[in-house]
Amino acid sequence: MPFLTSPVLPPGTLARTAQPSLPTGDGLLLRPWRAGDAPAVHAAFQDPSLHQWHIRTCDSEEEAAGWIAQWRAGWEGEREVQWAVVDEATDGLRGRVALRQILLGDGVAEVAYWTVARARGRGVAARAATALSRWAFEEIGFHRLELFHATANPASCRVAEKAGFALEGTKRSALLHRDGWHDMHFHARVHGD
């Protein structure tokens, strides 16, 4: 049965070119992950604060290397796109930003992020999410970007707000963490916001 509308973004929109590096314009760079980033990813996931808000652990550099291989493959599969957020001058890891749950036909994706402990409180996640959103809307043509975080995580709520994501509601008991079910704030940006 044919659709009454055309896809917002046709298949191949991402995969037809190489994944770009995206400068934030203020000292950070979003770049594709490299195999050599595995030790830094493993180290980031040893932080108890990261465990509080993320549902995965990373037990070894080998496991981190496997994640990076998956993250790199995500671009060609057009299902998720992951970037390392690094200091533009030193290439030191500051965090990660991603488009997940990509639905090209609908022009929708979910923004996700984390930061390493030493980068928190410096606007890294907000700056990365803003740069990623600008690229997704202006260069690629996404229509809507969504962002979810635990309601018990006010720092993540501030990131969403600073990056221009309006709070649209709360998904009750939506994600299971180690300490139980969490309500999740649901934010979004629409092209033209």
C-alpha positions, 0 to 999 in steps of 0.5 A, a space after each residue: 500500500 503506497 504512502 500518501 507522503 514522501 519520505 522526509 529523508 530518503 534512504 542513503 541520506 547519511 551513508 552516501 558520504 563519510 561521517 563528518 567532523 563537526 566543530 562547535 565553534 568554541 573549542 570542541 570537536 565532534 568527530 567519528 570514533 577511532 579504535 584508539 579511543 577505547 581506553 578513554 571510553 573504558 575509563 569514562 565508564 568507571 565513573 560512578 556518576 555515569 553508572 547512575 544515569 546510564 544502564 550499561 557498564 564497560 568492563 574492559 578496553 576490549 569491550 569499549 573497542 567493540 562498542 566503538 566498532 558498532 558505533 562506527 558501523 552505525 553511520 552506514 546502517 543509518 540507524 544511529 550516529 555516534 561522535 566522540 566529543 573532544 577538545 579541538 586542540 588536544 583531542 582529549 575525550 570530553 564525552 559522546 553525543 549521538 543520534 539514535 533511533 533514526 527514522 529517516 522517512 519521518 525525519 526524526 531521531 533521538 539525541 543522547 550524550 554523556 560527558 567524562 567526569 572532568 568535563 562536567 559543569 563546563 557546558 560540554 554536553 549542551 554545546 555538543 548537542 547544539 552543534 549536532 542539532 544545527 548539523 542535523 537540521 541545516 545540513 541533513 534536513 531532519 524535522 524533529 529531534 527528541 531527547 530523554 533523561 531521567 527526571 531525577 537528573 536535573 543536570 541533564 534537564 539543564 543540558 536539554 534546555 540550553 541546547 534548545 529542547 523544549 520540555 514536552 512531558 514526562 514518560 512515567 516509569 519509562 526506563 529501568 535503572 539499577 535503582 528501579 524504574 525512572 520517570 523520563 522527561 521528554 524534550 524535543 526540537 523541531 526544525 525552525 525552533 
